[in-house]
Amino acid sequence: MAHILITGSAGFIGAALAQRLLQDGHQVHGVDNLNDYYEVKLKHARLASLLEQAAFSFEYCDISERKLIEQLFQRKAFDVVVNLAAQAGVRYSIENPHPYVDTNLVGFVNLLEGCRHSGVKHLVFASSSSVYGANTKQPFSEQDPVDHPISLYAATKKANEMLAHSYAHLYALPCTGLRFFTVYGPWMRPDMALFKFARGIMEGRAIPVFNQGKMLRDFTYIDDIIEGVTRIIAQPATASENWCSDTPNPAISYAPYRIFNIGNSESIELMRYIHALEDSLGKTAQLNLLPMQAGDMPATLADTNALQAAVQFQPSTSVEEGVRRFAHWFKSYYAGDYDALSAAAAQQVLRCIPSNP
């Protein structure tokens, strides 16, 4: 049994990971600032079943608040820290850059400091496929240079990887960065494409389809992501004997540091994704075909050979199956089946929030 801190524990991936780690018998402490980037009641509902479990504890906390993070690490001892707290969204980062600096950069440094001062055995942190930016060679490999981000969000995730390496070098802090590829599934964020598409289809509105629908994505189902993260947690990063300073491999290091892609290793046309949703919802989508948006990448595809070699796991849920599971959840959520749960969860969560946060 390990004592594990999950930041962003009310988020899509954070809540799912907490559930899995609790099922596996670990003690999980969650922190989240429950911001209103998207509807807060969804975060409350995710927390509901977590708060009912004795092995889970939660506190309202913004990782950008240095004193709060210092106090957290002074009060509690963690074996592993999983940083999933971040200001998300590629396009939102173009309009509102400062939250990305506060959470994704300042907050991350606060966590690095907490880890190194308290003897954390493994820091696992979320990076993103967005770091590949202007790269066009497919599939994207962790060994490729990622020096040309095309959004501020991507730049902050690349910065996280560099900051983590410096702490691995200076303090021998084992750090593993995970580049997630387009994660989707039940309880996903409402600002993500699949949720927006489902809502538009159910309400009979035209859905925005960028780049005329000519987008390719390595869609990865949430359960596959959680399986990969769980296996990675159990294997702290170590120094690599194969790293060479003359030809440096950016995915490994002489320090206890490494980077992995977690994707489905299949590039899916956006229209196939939409057709799978139409079939699952039993309704036809009205399409509003639009040009490419600033900050978007036309195609993503993960090389996951390193992940398979390290933890003997390859995500494999098909888009049709994953979308079907999402649609089943969405129809229940859309019908209001979770309203009572959300209200009950809100009361539980409010007890965790200071009177004047």
C-alpha positions in Angstrom: 0.0 0.0 0.0 1.3 3.4 -0.9 0.3 6.9 0.2 -0.4 8.8 -3.1 -1.1 12.5 -3.7 -3.2 13.3 -6.8 -3.5 16.9 -7.8 -6.5 17.8 -9.9 -8.4 14.9 -8.2 -11.8 16.4 -9.2 -10.8 16.4 -12.8 -11.6 13.9 -15.5 -8.4 11.8 -15.3 -7.7 12.6 -11.7 -11.0 11.2 -10.4 -10.7 8.1 -12.5 -7.2 7.5 -11.3 -8.1 8.0 -7.7 -10.9 5.4 -8.1 -8.5 2.8 -9.5 -5.8 3.4 -6.9 -8.4 3.1 -4.1 -9.6 -0.2 -5.6 -6.0 -1.4 -5.6 -5.7 -0.7 -1.9 -3.8 2.5 -1.7 -4.3 5.6 0.5 -5.1 8.5 -1.8 -5.1 12.2 -0.9 -6.7 14.5 -3.4 -6.3 18.3 -3.9 -8.2 20.5 -6.3 -9.1 24.2 -6.5 -12.5 23.4 -8.1 -12.2 26.3 -10.5 -15.0 27.3 -12.8 -13.2 26.7 -16.1 -16.2 24.4 -16.8 -19.3 23.5 -14.8 -18.3 22.9 -11.2 -21.2 20.5 -10.5 -19.5 17.9 -12.7 -16.4 18.1 -10.5 -18.6 17.8 -7.4 -20.2 14.7 -8.9 -16.9 13.0 -9.7 -15.8 13.6 -6.1 -19.0 12.1 -4.6 -18.0 8.4 -4.6 -14.4 9.3 -3.7 -15.5 11.1 -0.6 -17.5 8.1 0.6 -14.3 6.0 0.8 -12.3 5.8 4.0 -9.0 5.6 2.2 -9.6 8.9 0.4 -9.0 12.3 1.8 -9.5 15.6 0.1 -8.8 19.2 0.6 -9.4 22.4 -1.3 -6.1 23.6 -2.5 -4.6 25.6 -5.4 -1.2 24.3 -6.3 -0.1 27.8 -7.3 -0.3 28.9 -3.6 3.2 28.2 -2.4 2.5 28.4 1.3 -0.4 25.9 1.1 1.7 23.4 -0.8 4.6 23.8 1.7 2.1 23.1 4.5 0.6 20.2 2.7 4.0 18.4 2.4 4.8 19.3 6.0 1.6 17.7 7.3 1.5 14.6 5.2 4.0 12.1 3.9 3.5 10.8 0.3 5.3 8.0 -1.4 4.1 9.1 -4.8 2.8 12.3 -6.2 0.8 12.4 -9.5 0.4 15.9 -10.8 -2.8 16.1 -13.0 -3.7 19.7 -11.9 -3.4 22.0 -14.9 -5.2 24.8 -16.7 -6.3 22.8 -19.7 -7.4 23.8 -23.2 -5.3 24.7 -26.2 -7.5 27.5 -27.5 -8.3 29.0 -24.1 -4.6 29.5 -23.5 -4.5 31.9 -26.5 -7.2 34.1 -24.9 -6.2 33.7 -21.3 -2.5 33.1 -20.8 -2.0 34.0 -17.2 -3.9 31.0 -15.6 -1.5 28.7 -17.5 1.5 30.4 -16.1 0.0 30.3 -12.5 -1.0 26.7 -12.4 1.1 24.9 -15.0 4.4 26.6 -14.2 4.3 28.2 -10.8 2.2 25.4 -9.4 4.4 22.7 -10.9 7.5 24.3 -9.3 5.7 24.3 -5.9 5.1 20.6 -6.3 8.7 19.9 -7.3 9.9 21.7 -4.2 7.5 19.8 -2.0 8.6 16.5 -3.5 12.3 17.1 -3.1 12.1 18.4 0.5 9.9 15.5 1.7 11.6 12.5 0.1 8.9 11.6 -2.4 9.9 8.4 -4.2 8.3 9.1 -7.6 6.7 12.1 -9.2 4.5 11.3 -12.2 3.2 14.2 -14.1 0.9 14.9 -17.0 2.4 16.2 -20.2 0.6 16.3 -23.5 0.7 15.2 -27.1 0.5 19.0 -27.8 4.2 19.3 -27.1 4.9 17.8 -30.6 3.7 21.1 -32.0 4.9 21.8 -35.5 6.4 18.3 -35.9 5.0 16.4 -38.9 6.9 13.1 -38.7 4.4 10.4 -37.7 4.1 8.6 -35.4 5.3 11.0 -32.7 8.2 9.5 -30.8 9.5 10.5 -27.4 12.9 10.6 -29.0 11.9 13.4 -31.4 12.8 17.0 -30.5 9.8 19.1 -29.4 11.1 22.6 -29.6 8.4 24.2 -31.6 5.1 24.4 -29.6 2.2 26.1 -31.4 0.2 27.0 -28.3 1.0 28.4 -24.8 -0.6 25.3 -23.3 1.9 23.1 -25.2 4.8 25.4 -24.2 3.9 25.0 -20.5 3.8 21.2 -20.8 7.2 21.2 -22.5 8.4 23.5 -19.7 7.1 20.9 -17.1 9.3 18.3 -18.7 12.4 20.5 -18.6 11.7 21.6 -15.0 11.3 17.9 -13.9 14.6 17.0 -15.5 16.4 19.7 -13.6 15.1 18.3 -10.3 15.9 14.8 -11.3 19.5 15.9 -12.0 19.9 18.2 -8.9 18.1 16.2 -6.3 17.8 12.6 -7.8 14.0 13.0 -7.7 12.6 10.2 -9.9 10.3 11.9 -12.4 8.1 10.4 -15.1 6.3 12.6 -17.7 3.3 11.2 -19.6 2.3 12.6 -22.9 -1.5 11.9 -23.1 -3.1 11.6 -26.5 -6.7 13.0 -26.8 -8.3 11.3 -23.8 -12.0 10.7 -23.9 -14.7 8.7 -22.1 -17.4 9.0 -19.4 -17.1 12.0 -17.1 -14.9 13.9 -19.6 -14.7 17.7 -19.6 -17.5 19.5 -21.3 -15.1 21.7 -23.3 -13.7 18.7 -25.1 -14.9 17.9 -28.6 -16.8 14.6 -28.0 -18.9 16.2 -25.2 -19.6 19.3 -27.3 -20.6 17.1 -30.2 -22.9 15.0 -28.1 -24.6 18.0 -26.6 -25.1 19.6 -30.0 -26.5 16.4 -31.5 -28.9 15.9 -28.6 -30.1 19.5 -28.8 -30.4 19.5 -32.6 -27.7 22.1 -33.1 -25.0 22.2 -35.8 -21.7 21.0 -34.3 -18.5 22.9 -35.1 -16.1 20.7 -37.2 -12.8 22.4 -37.7 -10.4 22.0 -40.7 -13.5 20.9 -42.7 -13.3 17.6 -40.7 -9.9 16.7 -42.1 -8.4 16.1 -38.7 -6.6 12.9 -37.5 -6.4 12.1 -33.8 -5.0 9.3 -31.7 -8.1 9.0 -29.5 -7.3 7.2 -26.2 -10.0 5.8 -24.0 -9.9 6.8 -20.3 -9.6 3.2 -18.9 -6.5 2.6 -21.1 -5.0 5.8 -19.8 -5.6 4.8 -16.2 -4.1 1.3 -16.7 -1.0 2.8 -18.2 -0.6 5.5 -15.4 -1.2 2.9 -12.7 1.6 0.6 -14.1 4.0 3.6 -14.4 3.4 4.7 -10.8 4.7 1.3 -9.6 7.9 1.7 -11.6 9.8 4.8 -10.5 12.1 6.3 -13.1 15.8 5.3 -12.9 18.9 6.6 -14.6 19.6 5.0 -18.0 22.9 3.3 -18.8 22.2 3.9 -22.5 22.0 7.7 -22.4 24.8 9.4 -24.3 25.7 13.1 -24.0 27.0 13.1 -27.6 23.6 12.0 -29.0 21.2 12.8 -26.2 17.9 11.0 -26.2 15.3 13.4 -24.8 13.1 10.6 -23.5 15.6 9.2 -21.0 18.5 10.5 -19.0 21.6 9.9 -16.9 19.3 11.2 -14.1 16.2 9.3 -12.9 13.9 10.8 -15.5 11.9 9.5 -18.5 9.1 10.5 -20.8 6.4 8.2 -22.2 3.6 8.6 -24.8 0.3 7.1 -23.8 -1.9 6.8 -26.9 -3.9 4.2 -28.8 -1.3 4.1 -31.6 -4.0 4.6 -34.3 -4.7 7.8 -36.1 -8.5 8.1 -36.5 -10.3 10.5 -38.9 -12.5 13.0 -37.0 -15.5 12.0 -39.1 -15.2 8.4 -38.0 -15.3 9.7 -34.4 -18.5 11.7 -35.2 -20.1 8.8 -37.0 -19.5 6.5 -34.0 -21.2 9.1 -31.8 -24.2 9.4 -34.2 -24.6 5.6 -34.1 -24.3 5.5 -30.3 -26.8 8.4 -29.8 -29.2 7.2 -32.6 -29.2 10.7 -34.1 -27.6 12.4 -37.1 -25.3 15.3 -36.6 -25.7 18.6 -38.4 -22.1 19.7 -39.3 -20.8 23.3 -39.4 -17.6 22.8 -41.4 -15.0 25.5 -40.4 -11.4 26.3 -41.1 -8.5 25.2 -38.9 -8.2 27.0 -35.6 -5.1 28.6 -34.3 -3.1 26.3 -32.0 -4.6 23.1 -33.4 -2.5 20.3 -34.7 -3.9 18.6 -37.9 -2.8 15.1 -36.9 -1.5 13.1 -33.9 -0.3 9.6 -33.7 1.6 8.0 -30.7 4.6 5.7 -30.9 4.1 3.7 -27.7 6.9 1.2 -28.1 8.7 2.6 -25.1 5.6 2.3 -22.9 5.0 -1.3 -24.0 8.6 -2.3 -23.3 8.5 -0.6 -19.8 5.1 -1.8 -18.5 3.9 -4.4 -21.0 0.8 -2.5 -21.8 -0.7 -1.2 -25.1 -4.0 0.7 -25.1 -6.5 -1.1 -27.3 -10.1 0.2 -26.8 -11.5 0.9 -30.2 -13.1 4.3 -30.9 -16.5 2.6 -31.6 -16.4 0.9 -28.2 -15.1 3.9 -26.3 -17.6 6.3 -27.8 -20.4 3.8 -27.1 -19.5 3.8 -23.4 -19.3 7.6 -23.4 -22.7 7.9 -25.1 -24.3 5.6 -22.6 -23.0 7.8 -19.7 -23.8 11.0 -21.5 -27.4 10.1 -22.1 -27.8 9.4 -18.4 -26.1 12.6 -17.5 -28.0 14.6 -20.1 -31.3 13.2 -18.7 -30.5 14.5 -15.3 -29.8 11.1 -13.7 -26.8 12.7 -11.8 -28.6 15.8 -10.6 -29.3 14.4 -7.1 -25.8 13.0 -6.9 -24.3 16.3 -7.9 -26.4 18.1 -5.2 -25.3 15.6 -2.5 -21.7 15.8 -3.6 -21.8 19.6 -3.6 -22.7 19.5 0.1 -19.9 17.2 0.9 -17.4 19.2 -1.1 -18.5 22.5 0.5 -17.6 21.1 3.9 -14.0 20.8 2.6 -13.8 24.4 1.3 -12.7 27.2 3.6 -15.3 30.0 4.2 -13.3 32.5 2.3 -11.2 30.6 -0.3 
